[in-house]
């Protein structure tokens, strides 16, 4: 038995002064409402309603139970209302996790105006390139560069696109054979950026062609 649902049927029956009237309000069969209220009485070990052919009335135990049950549902309504988005001014702490350079270059310049518009909001920003578990970190929002990892518990949205450029200094290239194909990068001293604990391969693309290179270097 779903006790919360049974309590709802009980309160509805009292408010409507009958099983049939409660069932009509709830859009249920009268037998379903009656069955749940009977099960609730069995669970609590007390008779909650006096039944007659025309209406129901509360027993002494039922009156006490009804008041407590009503207070529970009112508290649930208040809990729902406390977190509902009603277009009011945001308050509290907003926890963000951002890549280091992205946060510094793209987000940081907007923090002053943003907080000026929302003075009741406090920002807790973690600048990190680690691919930490967003759920364990308890972040409200995370921005990551690259393809999002599939996770049914997270909502992912693409915010934009970016490109990485491969560059080399003239001094490094001097005296080395010219590059004619990306595979030649495997013979060069490449600087790899480590995301978290794992250095990632370089993925290159041109049109429909793509290439993944596990480059090395000091």
N, C-alpha and C positions, 0 to 999 in steps of 0.2 A: 504493500500500500504506500502510495505517495502521501505522506502525512501532511505536507504543506497544502497539497491539492485538496485533501479531505477537510482540512481546516477551512479552506476557502469555500468549499461546498456548505460546510456548517454555518459559517458567517452569512453566506448568501441566503441560506434557508431561513435563518432568524430574521434577516433584514426584509425578506420578501414575505415572511409569515406563512411559509408553506413550501413543500417540496416542488409542487407543480409550478408555482410562480417563480421559484428560484431557477428551475430548469429552463423556463421560457426566457428569463433574463440572460442566462448563460448560453443558450442555444444548445442545450443538452437534453438527453432523454431523462424523464423523471426517475426512472429506475437507476440510472447511473448516479444521480445525486443521492438518492436514498441509500444505495449500496455503499457509497463512500462515507456517508454520515454514520451508518451502522458500523462500518469497519473502524471508524474513529472512536466511537463509544466502546467498542471491544478493546481497542488499543489502550485507551486511558482507564478502562475498568470502571466506568461510571456512566449512568444514564444522563444525557445532556438535554434531551428534549422530551416533553410530554406530547404524545401524538393523539390527534382526534381525526374524525372524518373530514373536518373542515379546515383546521389549522393546527399549528404546532405552537407550543409555548416552552419557555426555558425552565428547566429544573433549577434548584438552588446551585448545584454543581455546574450546570450548564451556563448560568448567569456569570459565574466567576470565570469559567473557561472562555466565554464569549468576549468578555472585557480584555482578557489577556491576548486572545487571538486577534482582536481588532487592533490592539496596540502594536502587535507584531507586523501586521500588514501596513499600518500607518508608518512604522519605522522603515519598512521596505520601500514604500513610496518616497519617503524622505531621502533614503540612500540613492535611489534612482535619480531623483531631482538634483541631488548634490553634484552629480557628475555629468548631467545632461548638458549638451552644448546649446546654450540659449542665447548665444551671441553676446555674452557679457565680457567684460574686461578680463583677460587671462591673468591668473594669479598662481603663485607657487613656484616650484623649481622645475625647469625644463632641462633635462639631461641630454646632451648631444655628444656624439663621437664623430670626429672629422679627421680626414687625412691631414698630416702636418702642413704641407705646403698649400693645399687647398684651403684649409682653415685660415692660414696666415694671410694668403694673398686675396682670396675671394670673399671669405666670410667676415674676417676681422674688421675691414673698413666699414661694414654696415652695423656693427654691434652698438655703437653709440646712438645713432638715430633710432635703431630698433628699440633699445631700452628706454629711450626718451618717450617713445610712443606707448610703451607698456611698463610704466614705473612699478607696478605690483608684481612683475615677473622677475625671477632670478634665473640666470643661466649658469649651468654647470657643464663646462665644455672639456672634453678629453681629446687632446690632439694626439693621434696615434695612427701609425700606418699598419699596425697589427690587425689581423683579421679575427678579432675576438668574437666570441659568441655574444650576439646582441641581447639575447634573453638573459644570460648569466650576468651581463654587465648592467642590466636594468636601464638601458638607454631608452629614451622616448623616441629618438630619431638618430639615425646614423647615415652618413654619406660615404659611399665607397666608390673607388674608381675601378672599372672593369665589369665583367659579367657577374651579376648577382648569383649567389649560391641558392639553389632551390630549397625553400623551406616553407612548409605549409603554415607555420606559425607566424610568419612575417609578411608584411605587405610591402612589395617593392615597386617603385616607380622610377622610370628613366627621367632624369632631370636635364640631360643634355649629352653632348658627345665631345670627346677630346682626342688629341693625337699626341703620340710620342715621336720625337725626332731622334734619329741616330746621327751623332756628330763626332767629329774628330778634329784635333788641332792640326794645323799645317806642319808643326814640328814633328808630330807623331807620324804623319803620312809621308814625310820626306824620307826618301831612300827605300820606301816599301813599294811592292808591286801594286799597280792600280787595281781597284775593286771593280770587277765586271759582273759578279753575281753575289747575292747575299750569302751563299754558302761559304764564301771566302772569309766571312766574319769568324768562322770557327778557327781560323788560323791566326786571329788577332787577339791582342790583349784587351779584353772588354771589361768595362766596369758594370758590375751587376748590382742591382738594387734588391735588397732582401726584404720581402714583405713578411713580417712575422718571423717564423723560424725557417722559412724555406725560400731559397733563391728561385725565382721563376724563369722559365725560358722566354726568349724573345719571340714574339709572334709578329710576323710581317705579312702584309697583304697588299695586293694590287689587283683591283677588279675582283674577279672570282677566284683568283689564285691566292693561296696562303702557304706560309712556310713557318715552321716552328724550329728554333735553333737553341740548343743547350750550349750557349757560349761559355767560355772560360776566361779567366784573367786574374791578375794579382789584386 
